[in-house]
Amino acid sequence: MEFPREMPGTASPETAKSAARRRAADTEQRDAPRRICRVSAMVQALGQAPQAGRTVDLGPAGVAVLIPRALKAGSACRVSFKLYLHGALQHISADAEVSNSVFLSTSVRVGLRFTSLDEQTRGKLSAFVR
């Protein structure tokens, strides 16, 4: 008697890897590229105390930050950080909307989508990503 190589309803390891990649690509919601960047940041949701944190990555459309407490998805906030760009330290401050919060062991990773970014600041962030 010969046994099948795979149990019915199971996938081979290669197929499982391909499916995981496909799911990751399907869930990607960013509309612009980002670059890994670890700098100090300050996030303040409307009506709440500011939270000091660190950026994870950023781009011209948004930034991910690690902060101590979660923010409600859809809430408005202001994020500020500094980047070394074009030979000088650039202060970036922008209004943003919380897109998601992911709880980690010691902090919360919060995705922020910029809502009002002037063209000069957007240009600085685009240059940083390139």
HELIX and SHEET records of a PDB file:
HELIX    1   1 PRO A   13  THR A   27  1                                  15    
HELIX    2   2 GLU A  119  VAL A  129  1                                  11    
SHEET    1   A 7 ARG A  35  ILE A  36  0                                        
SHEET    2   A 7 GLN A  51  LEU A  58 -1                                        
SHEET    3   A 7 SER A  40  ALA A  45 -1                                        
SHEET    4   A 7 ALA A  76  LEU A  85 -1                                        
SHEET    5   A 7 ALA A  88  PHE A 103 -1                                        
SHEET    6   A 7 VAL A 108  SER A 116 -1                                        
SHEET    7   A 7 GLY A  62  ILE A  67 -1                                        
END                                                                             
